[in-house]
Amino acid sequence: MTDSTPPSPPTIPQDSGLSRPDLSDDLPPVQPPSAGFIIQLFVVPGLIVLAVVAVWALFGQIAAGEQDWRNLVEELQSPNNHIRKRAMYGLAQVLDQDRRRGDQGQQLATNQQIATVLSDQLTRELKTGSNSDETVAIQQYLTRAIGLLDVPSVTLPPLRASLQPKLDIEIRKSGVASIAMIAGRHFEKGTPLDDSETVDALIELSADPTPLMRQTAAFALGLFKSSKSDQQLHVLLENADWKTCVNAAIALARQGNHDGLAVFKRALTEKPPTKPEEQIEHFMVLTNSLKAIAMLGPKMSDADKSEFRELLKPLVSDHAEVRIRVDAQNALLSLK
C-alpha cells in the first residue's frame, strides 16, 4: 500500500452474571488509537475488523467520575466474584481513558503493576478449565484489556497461553489480536519485538485447521523481528487459504521483502465476487495489495515494474470504486 504511513489491528466480552449480557448497546464507539495501522496495510479478516470495532466500543465508555486505578487493582484481587469483575471492567475503562489523554495522561499502559495484576488474573482464569459463557466472556475481556498494555515481558506469556487449541475460538481470536496490537505498536515505533516464544506460538497457530487462525497468525508474524517468522511467512505464501497468502505477502512487504509479488499480481487480476460479504473482503485485499505495491515499487526490478504498470492502468481508469482508483494511481506513480 503506498503512503508510507504505517498501517495498524480485536467481539468484546460480555459482562458478568449467570449469562452473557449484551453490553454493546450501552457503549458508544470510540476511535481506537492506531487502528489505521492494521486496517491500512494488512488484510485483516472481516470478523477481526468487526471485533476491533466492538472492543473499542466496549472500552470507550468512561464511568462517571474518576476511578482510582490503585483501588481497582486492589479490588481485582478480591475473593468476591462481583467485586473482582466490576474492578476488571473498570480498570479497562480507566486504561482507555488514560490512553485517550495522550501526553496529559498517567501513561498507565506502561504501568507494571496493572500489567501484572491483569496478566495474573488471565492466567488464573485460563487455568479454571471452564467453558461456561461467563468464563469465556471474562477471558475474552481480559485478553482485550491486556492488548492495551505495553509491558510485553509481562503480558505476552498469558496471551500465548490464550492461543491453546483446547480453548474457545473466541478467546483464541482475542489473544492473537492482542498480540498483534502490542507488537504493532512496537513495529510502528521502529522497535519491533524479538520474542522467540511468541513467534513459536504464532507459527504453531499458522498451521491451525481453522483458516481464520492462520490468517491472523500470518498478520501477527509480520510484526516481529525474527528469521523464524520470516521463514514461516514464506511458507504461508503457498497456503491453501487465499487470505492467509495475502496476509503473508503483505507482512513480507512491510519488511521490504518482494517475495509476495506473485500474490499481488493475482490480487489485481481476480474477478470481483458477486456476494456482498465476499465483495468487502475483495475490496480489502485489493486496497491493501495496492498499498503494498506502492511501498515496494521503487525497489522492484524493471521487469516487475513494467508488468505491474500494465496491471494497474485498468484499475486507475475503469474501477468503480474511487478508493481503488486513487490507490492504484499511487501505486502506479511509485513504479516510475
N, C-alpha and C positions, 0 to 999 in steps of 0.2 A: 503494500500500500504506500502512496507517495510522500505525503508530507512526512517529514522525519519525526513528527511528534509521536512519541512512543504511545502505542495503543494501551489500555488496561483492561476480569474478572472477572454469591450464590444465592422456596417454599419455606419460608422460615417456620420454625417450630411453632406449634400452637401451645397455648398456655397449659396450666396445670388442671387439676381436678380429676374426677373419675373418668372423664372422657376428654377428647381433644377439642376444646372450644375454638371457634374461628376468631382470631384476633384481627384479621386483615381489615375488617370493616371499620375498626376503631382507630386505625393508624394511617395518617396521611403519608403520601410518598415523600421521600427526601432524596436529594441528589447525592449519590454516593461519591466519596472522594476518589478520584482516579478510575471511575467506571469506564471512561474513554479508553483507558489502557487496554482493557480486554476487548471491548467491542470494536475498536478501530483497527486493530492489527491482527486479531486472531479470529478464527471461525469458532465461535462458541455454540454448541448445540442449542436449539431453541428452548429446550427445557431449562437449561442452565441460565439462559438470558432471563427467562421468566422468574427463575429463582432469585436472581440478583435483585430484580425489582421488589420481590416480596421481602427479601432480607432487609433492604434499606427502608422499606415502608414500615417494617416492624420496629427497627431500631430508631426510626425517625420520631416516634412520639416521645416528647420530653415531659416528664412528670412535672406537675405544678410545683414550683418552688425548687430550691436547690437540694440535691441529695448528697450527703456526705459519703464519699466512696469508702472511707475508712469504716463507717458504720455498716455499710453494705457488705464489705469484705468480712467483717466480724459475723454478721447475720448469716452469711453464706455457709458458715461452719456450724450453724445451729442444728441441734438434733431434731428440731421441729421442722417437719417437711414443708409446711406452708410458709414459714418464715424464710426458709432456705430458698424456695422457689421465687418468692417475692424479691429477695435480695439479688437473685441471679438475673431476673429481668430488669430490675432497677439498675444494676451495675452496667448492663449493656446499654441502657439509655444514657447513663452518665458518660460512658465512653464515647458514644456518638455525639453527645452534646459537646464534649471537650474537643473532639476532632473538628467539629464544625467551627469552633472558635479559632482554630489555627494557632498562630503565634500568641494569641491572647489567652489560650487555654493552659491547663496544667501539664499538658503532654502526657496524659495518662496512658496512652498507647504503649509507651516505653516503661511503664511502671512495673518493676519486677515483682512487687507484692501482689498486684492484681493478676498478673500473668500466672504466677504460681498458684494462687487460690483457684482461679478458673480452670487451669490445667489439671490440678489435683482433683477438682470436682468432676471433670470429664472422665478422668481415669477411673474414679470410683464408680461413676455411672456405667461405664463400659464393662466393668467387672461384674455388674449385677447379673448379666446374662439374660435379663428380661427383655421381651419384645412387645410388651404392652404398649398401647397407644400413648399413655402418659410418659413412659420411659423413653420411647422413641422421640417424642416431642421435646423432652428435656435435653436429650443428647444432641438433637439437631440444633437446638438453641445454643447450647454450649459451643458446638463446633463453629457456629456462625460468629458468636461473640469473640472467640479466640482468634478468628480471622481478622479482627480489628486491631489486634495487638502486634507490636513489633519487637518481640523478645524471642527470636526463633529458637534459641537453645532451650527455652522452657516450653514453648507452645508446639513445636513440631513433633516431639515424641508422642503426645496423646493424639495429635491429628493423624500420625502414621497408624496408630492403633485403631483409629476410626475407619480405616480402609479395609479391615478384615472381611473376607468373603462371607463369614457367618452372620454379619450384621445386616440390618435392614438397609436396602439400597438407598433410601433417603439419607441415612446417616453417612453412608459412604460418599454420596454426592456432595453432601455438606463438607465432609472432611477434605476431599480433593479440591473443592472450590476454595476453601480457606487456605489451603497450602498454596494454591495459585495466587491468591490475593497477597499473602505475605511475601512470597518470592517475587511477585510482580512489582511490589513497591521497591524492593531492593534492586531489581533489574532496572527500573526507571531511574534510580539514583546513580546507576553505573557501578553498583557494588553487588553483583549477583551472588547469591548464596552458593556455597560449595559444601553440600551436606550429603555425604555418600549414603547414609542410611535412608534419608528421604528419597533420594534418587532411586535406590534399590526398590523401595516400596512402590514408587511410581512405575518403574519398569515392570514389576510384577502386575500392577494394575493394568498396564497397557496390553497385557495378554488375557485380560478378563473376557469371559464369553459374552458379556453384555457390551454392545457397541458403544453405548453412552460412556461407560467407564474407560474404554480405550480412547475415545475422543478427548475426554477431559484429561486423561493421563498424558496424551501427546501434547496438549496445550500446556500443561504444567511443566513437563520435562524441558520445554524450550526456555524456561526461565531460570534454569540452574546452570552454573558453570561446572561442567563435568564432561569428561571424554566418554563416560558410560552413557550419559543421556544423549550425547551426540550420536553414538553408535545405534542406540535404540530408535532414535528418530529416523535414521536411515532405514532401519528395518520396517518401521511403520509406514514409510513411503509406499510400500508394497502391500499394505494391509487390505483385506477384502472389503472393509468398510470405507466408503469413499470419503466421508467427513473426517475419518481418522487420518487418511492420506493427506487431506488438505491441511489439517491442523499441524501435521508433522512438517509439511513443506513450508508453511508459514513460520513455524517455530525455527526452522533452519534459516529461513530468510532473515529473521530477526537477528541472527548471529552472523549475517553476511555470507551465508553459505548458499551456493547456486544449485545444489543438487536436487532441488524440488521443482526445477523449471518445467519438467515434463508434466507435472501435476497442474501447474498453472496454464499450460497450453491446453490441456483437456478442459480446465475450468472455463476458459474463454470460448471454447467451441461447443460446449454442451448445449443441447437443445433445452430451452426453458420448460419446466414441467407444467402440467395443467391444474394439478391440485393446489388449492390455496396454501395449505400448510407446507407443501414442498416448494412453492414459489418463494416463500420467505427464506427458507434455507438456501435456495439457489441464489437469491439476492445477496445474502450474507457471504456465501462462497465467492461470488463474483466480485463484490466490492473489496473484500479482504485480499483476494488474489491480485486485484489491480493495485492495491496499495503496496503489496509485497513486490510486485514487478517494478513499480516506480522506485522503490528503495534499492532494488538490485540493479536497475537499469544501467547506471553509469559504469558498472563493473562487468557487464555482460560482454561476451565475445561479439565481434561484428556479425557473425552468422546468426547468433541468437537475437541480436538487436533487429536485424533485418526480418527475421521470422515473426517476432513479436509485433513489429510495426504493422505488418500485413494483417495480423490477428486483431489488432486494436482499432484500426481505421473504421471497420464497420460499426463497432461499438460507439465510437466518437460521433459518427454521423447519423446512425439509424436507431440506436437503442431507445426504447420508450421511456426509460427512467432517466430523469435529469442527473441524479446522483451518479449513475453508471457512466453517463456521457462525460461528466466532469472528471471522475476518477480515471476514466480511460484516456482523456486528454492529458491529464497529469502524468500518467504512465508513459504516454507517447512522447511527451516532452523530455522525460528522463532518458530516453533512448537516443537523443540527438547528440 
